[in-house]
Amino acid sequence: MAERAQATLLEGGLVVDGTGNPGWPGDVLWVGDRIVALGEGLRQRLPEGIDPAALDTIGCHGKVIAPGFIDAHTHDDAIVMRDPLCLPKISQGITTVVTGNCGISLAPYRTAQSRPPLTLLGIDSFLHATMAEYRAAVDAAQPALNVASLVGHTTLRFATMDALDRAATGDELARMGALLDDCMKEGAHGLSSGLFYEESFAAPAEEVTALARIVARHGGVYATHLRSEMAAIIEAIHEAGDSAFDAGVPLVISHHKCAGPANWGRTRETLPLIDALGGRQDIALDVYPYVAGSTVLREDLVDGVIDILLTWSDPHPGVTGRMLADVAREWGVDQQEACRRLQPGGACYFQMNEEDVERVIAHPRTMIGSDGLPHDRHPHPRLWGAFPRVFARYWRERKLFTLEQAVHKMTGMTARNLRIADRGQLKVGAFADVVVFDPATIADTATYDRPRSASTGIERVFVNGVCAFRGTEEKPEVLARAGRMLTRAA
């Protein structure tokens, strides 16, 4: 006789279902990995075949029951295998991470020695020549959360070109297209680009559009780190919009920002432009809730005005966690010279204005993504705190949106935009990816000085029906690794 699947009942919470609709007091019931009922008083009217004595009932009075959060923008491609407990993410209530962003994906590429910006993934060797190989590796590692992957344009360039300071030839573009087509057949969710990075900056829009057409045939999406987030941001948005529109593919603008003091306030221009483009095409944004970004050390980002916090340096590891200006002063050089001496390395760049962040995060097209770099020695606090920070700062404190809208930005909206099937909503038949949190106490505790710190208020996290995380005051604890490698929604 087959073993009966475990039944779990979350009882008496505020059910916020991920659609953006008002929450309601009630229960959520699932059997195995699928939700079977929602409503009030479910324990008194259990579906046939569920033994009340064997039911795992969890009281949720005063708590919110929501879909597990989906991190729209990560660089977790490798860490889900190297550290499959995924504590920084699951402790935030995140049950699915979207990898392969900014043109950088672990597959399809095999090399013994990677180069920037691929090193943002924290490893030197890339081992997976196909998306199928990457999928098998993730499944073998069995991380605590689910993984949905984009295919990186920069990775495709590395895999097919001998020099990246030029456009791809016809043969090279054909090879890129063949690799991308195979990845899409193997379930990838779409294409990402990082035209901001030198290794892809020489790629013309036509190169990206040709690849995006392949994604369109498979029903995927195109996510882009724009060619510029500074002075040329308007032109960059038009380029991205035109590439996606010409290819017939939905567009996601990654970590939307107006970077650098000279551009502060320009979200008053960029957001109306994005809405105008949205009149002709499917377009969305993601954002992290901080005024500092984080990437590799680059001299062109060192302007002598903004603060720059060093997150790692290979030649000078002792500077980790210090400000670039202080190191430059100590060495008796300007900040650009200090930057050159510290490379390869990484940094947090305090290049945004809080009012711009608020405009973007409140925008109805905006999803939440952490954009954390899990391999940094002194990571940006967004790695551990992005999602609870949205509730604590932008919902509870700033009141920029309702609780239901905040949850929607992390769940249903993201699942729809990134083609993630049967997740992101609490509904009958959906996978039981669920988070229980305290709306009064959910908050980030990670800071720039102390970035590795678990958030408060996340009480339980369920992944595919299994209780994967329990938050306690003493020690947050990963209980199980029940994550899966996902395939694109049809």
C-alpha positions, 0 to 999 in steps of 0.5 A: 500500500502506498504511503499516504502523503503528509497533510499540513494545516495552517490555521487562523492566520491572515491569508494574503494570497499573492494576488494583491487582493485584500487578505482574509482570516482563515486557513490553508491546507495542503497534502504532499506538495500541493494546496488542496483547500483554503477557507475558514474552519477547515479542520471541521470540514477536511476533504475526504481521505485526510485523517484528522489524527494525522494532520499537522496543525499549526496555529497562525493567529496574529500572523500572515500566511503568504506565498513563499517569496520569489527573489526576482534577481539573484546571483545564486547560481553557484551558492545553491550547490556550494551551500545548499542550506541557503540560509541568507535567503530562506531566512527571509521567507524566500522559497524560489531564487531566479538566477542567471541575471545581468548576463551572467549564468553558470551555464552553458559554459565550461572553463577552468578559469573564468574572468570578470564579470563571471567571477561575481558568481564566486567561482573560477571554474564553470562546469556546465556546458548545457542547462541540462548539466546545470539542472542535474547538478542543482537537483543533486545538491538539493538546495533548501529552496527552488531555482529558476534560471535565466541564460546570460548573454555574457556567458554565451559570448564567453562560450562562443567568442575569442574576443569580447571587445566587438560584435559577434560575427554571424557564425558566433551569433549562430552558435550563441543562438544554438546554445540558447535554444537548447537551454530554452528547450531544457526549461530555462526561463529566458535570457538576461543581458549585462550590457553595462559590463565591458565584456558585453558593452560592444554587443550591438542591440541587434545581437541581443534582439536576435537572441531574444527572438529565440526566447520569444519562440519558447515563451520566455522573458528578457531581463536586462542590466541596462547599458547605462544607469547614469547619464545615458539611462533614457537612451538605454531604456529605449534600446532595451524596450526596442530590442524586446519589442522587435523580438516579441518578448516580455522585458524586465529592467533589472534593479532599476535605478538612476545612479550617480548624484548628477542623475538623482531625481531622474526617476521622474523621467524614467518611470513615465517612459517605462509606462509609455513603453508598457502601452505597446509591450509587456514590461516590468522592473525589479528593485532592491530596497537600498541606496547602495549597489554592489558589483566589482571594483571599477574605476569608472564608478569611482567619482570622488563624491559617493561613498564606496565600501570595499567588499573584497580585494584579492591583492589586499584582503585586509581592506574588506569592510573599509571605505575606499576613501580611507584606504586611499588617504592612508596610501597617499593616493587618489581613490581611482589609483587605490581602486586600481591597486585593489583590483580584482575586488568588489564594493558597495557604491552609495550611488542612489537617492532615497527618493528615487528608490521610493518612487521605483519600489512603489511603482505598480510594475516593480518586483522585489529582488535582492541582487545579493552577491553571496560570495563577497567576503563582506556582502551588501546587507541586501543578501540577508535583509532585502525582503523583510526590509520592504515590509519594515521600511517601505510598508510599515514605516513609509506606508508606500503600499498596502501589505497585500501589495507588498506581498504581491511584489514578492510573489504573484507578480514575480511568478507571472513576469518570470514564467514560474508556474503554480507558485506565487499564489495561495490557491488550490492546485498550487505548490505549497511554497508558503511563509508565515510571518509576524507583520508587527515584527518582520524586519531586516537586521543586516547592516553595512557594518554587520551584513550577515544577520538574519531577519526577524519575524519570519516564523516558518517557511515551507518549500514544496510542502515541507517545513524548511525553516523555522525562525527563533530568537535563539537561532534561525534553523534550516530544517530540510532541503526540499527545493527543486530546479524549476522549468519555465511555465508553458 
